[in-house]
Amino acid sequence: MKTLATAILLGTAAIAMSSVAGVAPAMAQQAPATAAQQQAAGQFIDRLAGQAFAVLEDKSLSKDDARDRFRTLLRNNFTIDETGMRLIRRYRAPGSPIKLTPAQLEAYRKALPDFLVNTYSDRLYDFATAKVTVVRTAPRGNRGDVDVYTRITDPKGGKPIDAIWQVKSGLKPLVANITVNGVNVALTQEADFNAYIERNGFDALVDFMRKPK
C-alpha cells in the first residue's frame, strides 16, 4: 500500500472552494469538463498540496496533533464512501460469491475512514520535503470530472513521481482516485481487499480494518 499512501499523504488538505460560475455539479452534468472546471481542479490539487505541507512543516504541532489535522483533511477532500464502495464492488454485484447483508455494508462503511487515515498517517512525515507541481489538466468522461497531472519531487533527491489525480467537479471538488507512475491505486487497493476477503471472509476484513495501526 506504499504507493497509495504516498499519493494520499502528499495531496490531502482542507479546502472549501466555491464552484465556478455557471458550472453544474458533476453528477448533474452530461458533458466533458469545461476549461473553467479544469482550471478549478488544477487549483484544487495545488492548494491541497500546499495545505498538506503547511501541516507537515508546522514545527509547533506534535505528531498526534498533525495526525488529527490529517484525519480532518482526508475526510473533507476525498470521496471516501464512494471509493470504499468501489473497492468491494465485486461483492456487491448480482453474481457475487458472497451475499453481503446491510449490516455488513454498514460496518464496512464505518470502518473505512479510520482505516484509511490510520494506515497512511504513520507515514505523514516521510514526505515532508516533497513538492507537488501541477503539469496539466484534461477532461475525464462526460460528467465534468478532471484528470490533474502532477509531478512530485523531493529536494533531497530521488526519482520524481508522476501522479494523476481524478477530481470530481461540483460545488466542492473531491479526489476520487489517483494513478501513480501508471499504477491505478484504487484498482490496486481493490485487488488487495479481494484477496483478503477470499482468504479470510468479509467480516474478517472489517475486523482487520478496525484494528489500530
C-alpha positions in Angstrom: 0.0 0.0 0.0 3.1 2.3 -0.2 2.1 3.9 -3.5 -1.4 4.8 -2.3 -0.1 6.1 1.0 2.4 8.3 -0.8 -0.2 9.8 -3.0 -2.7 10.4 -0.3 -0.3 11.9 2.1 1.1 14.3 -0.5 -2.3 15.5 -1.5 -4.8 15.7 1.3 -5.8 19.1 2.7 -8.9 21.0 3.8 -10.1 23.4 1.1 -13.6 24.8 0.7 -13.7 26.1 -2.8 -16.7 27.8 -4.3 -18.0 26.4 -7.6 -17.0 28.1 -10.8 -19.7 30.4 -12.0 -22.2 28.6 -14.2 -20.7 25.1 -13.5 -23.2 22.5 -12.6 -22.4 19.7 -10.0 -20.6 16.8 -11.6 -23.4 14.3 -11.1 -25.9 16.5 -13.0 -23.5 17.4 -15.8 -23.6 15.4 -19.0 -20.6 16.9 -20.8 -16.8 16.9 -20.6 -15.3 19.3 -18.1 -15.1 22.9 -19.3 -11.9 24.9 -19.3 -13.1 26.7 -16.2 -13.7 23.3 -14.4 -10.2 22.1 -15.5 -8.6 25.3 -14.1 -10.6 24.9 -10.8 -9.5 21.3 -10.5 -5.8 22.2 -11.0 -6.1 24.9 -8.4 -7.8 22.5 -6.0 -4.9 20.0 -6.2 -2.3 22.7 -6.0 -3.9 24.1 -2.8 -4.5 20.7 -1.4 -0.7 20.1 -1.6 0.0 23.5 -0.1 -2.3 22.9 2.9 -0.9 19.4 3.5 2.7 20.7 3.5 1.7 23.5 5.9 0.8 20.8 8.4 4.0 18.9 7.7 6.2 21.9 8.1 4.5 23.3 11.3 7.1 22.5 13.9 4.7 23.7 16.7 2.5 20.6 16.1 3.1 17.3 17.8 2.9 14.2 15.8 -0.5 13.4 17.3 -1.8 16.9 16.5 -0.6 16.6 12.9 -2.4 13.3 12.6 -5.6 14.8 13.9 -5.4 17.5 11.3 -4.6 15.0 8.7 -7.7 13.0 9.6 -9.9 16.1 9.0 -8.1 16.8 5.7 -8.7 13.3 4.4 -12.4 13.2 5.4 -13.1 16.6 3.8 -11.4 16.1 0.5 -11.7 12.5 -0.7 -14.8 10.6 -1.9 -14.2 8.1 0.9 -17.6 6.4 0.9 -17.9 6.3 -2.9 -14.3 5.0 -3.3 -14.9 2.5 -0.5 -17.9 1.0 -2.2 -15.9 0.7 -5.4 -13.2 -1.3 -3.6 -15.8 -4.0 -2.8 -17.9 -3.8 -6.0 -17.2 -7.4 -6.8 -19.1 -8.4 -3.7 -22.0 -6.1 -4.3 -22.6 -7.4 -7.8 -25.6 -9.7 -8.5 -23.3 -12.6 -9.2 -21.2 -12.1 -6.1 -19.9 -15.3 -4.5 -20.7 -13.6 -1.1 -24.0 -12.0 -0.4 -23.3 -9.1 1.8 -26.0 -8.0 4.3 -26.9 -4.4 5.0 -25.3 -4.8 8.4 -22.0 -5.9 6.9 -22.0 -3.0 4.5 -22.8 -0.5 7.3 -19.9 -2.0 9.4 -17.6 -1.6 6.4 -18.6 2.0 5.8 -18.0 2.9 9.5 -14.6 1.2 9.5 -13.3 2.7 6.2 -12.5 6.4 7.1 -10.4 5.5 10.2 -8.8 2.6 8.3 -7.5 4.9 5.6 -6.3 7.5 8.0 -4.7 5.1 10.4 -3.0 3.3 7.6 -1.4 6.3 6.0 -0.9 8.8 8.8 2.1 6.9 10.2 3.9 7.9 7.0 3.0 11.5 7.2 6.5 12.7 8.0 8.2 10.6 5.3 7.4 13.1 2.6 7.8 16.4 4.4 10.2 17.9 1.9 8.4 16.8 -1.2 6.8 19.2 -3.7 3.8 18.7 -6.0 3.7 20.7 -9.2 0.6 20.7 -11.5 1.7 20.0 -15.0 -1.6 20.0 -16.9 -5.3 19.0 -16.8 -7.6 17.1 -19.1 -11.4 16.3 -19.1 -12.3 12.8 -17.8 -15.6 11.3 -19.1 -18.8 13.3 -19.6 -19.7 14.3 -16.1 -17.3 17.2 -15.6 -14.6 15.2 -13.9 -11.0 16.3 -14.5 -7.6 14.5 -14.5 -4.9 16.6 -12.9 -1.4 15.6 -14.0 1.3 16.4 -11.4 5.0 15.8 -10.8 6.1 15.0 -7.3 9.7 15.8 -6.5 11.9 15.7 -3.4 14.6 18.4 -3.0 16.7 15.8 -1.1 16.9 13.6 -4.2 15.1 10.6 -5.6 13.3 9.9 -8.8 10.3 12.2 -9.5 6.9 10.6 -9.2 4.2 11.3 -11.9 0.7 11.3 -10.4 -2.7 11.8 -12.0 -5.5 12.9 -9.6 -9.1 12.2 -10.6 -11.1 15.2 -9.4 -14.9 15.2 -9.2 -16.2 18.6 -10.1 -19.1 20.2 -8.2 -19.8 22.7 -5.5 -16.7 21.3 -3.8 -14.1 19.4 -5.7 -13.2 16.0 -4.3 -10.4 13.5 -5.1 -11.9 10.2 -6.4 -8.8 8.3 -7.4 -5.1 8.6 -8.0 -2.8 7.0 -10.6 0.9 7.0 -9.6 3.6 6.2 -12.1 1.0 4.3 -14.2 -0.4 2.3 -11.3 -4.1 2.9 -10.6 -4.2 3.0 -6.8 -7.9 2.3 -6.4 -7.6 -0.9 -8.5 -4.6 -2.0 -6.5 -6.4 -1.5 -3.2 -9.4 -3.3 -4.6 -7.2 -6.3 -5.6 -5.8 -6.3 -2.0 -9.3 -6.3 -0.5 -10.5 -9.0 -2.8 -7.5 -11.2 -1.9 -8.1 -10.7 1.8 -11.8 -11.5 1.5 -11.1 -14.6 -0.5 -8.7 -15.9 2.2 -10.4 -14.8 5.3 -14.0 -13.6 4.6 -15.7 -10.2 4.5 -16.2 -10.0 8.3 -12.5 -10.6 8.8 -11.7 -7.7 6.5 -13.8 -5.4 8.6 -12.3 -6.6 11.8 -8.8 -6.0 10.3 -9.8 -2.5 9.2 -10.9 -1.7 12.8 -7.6 -2.7 14.4 -5.4 0.3 15.4 -2.5 0.8 13.1 
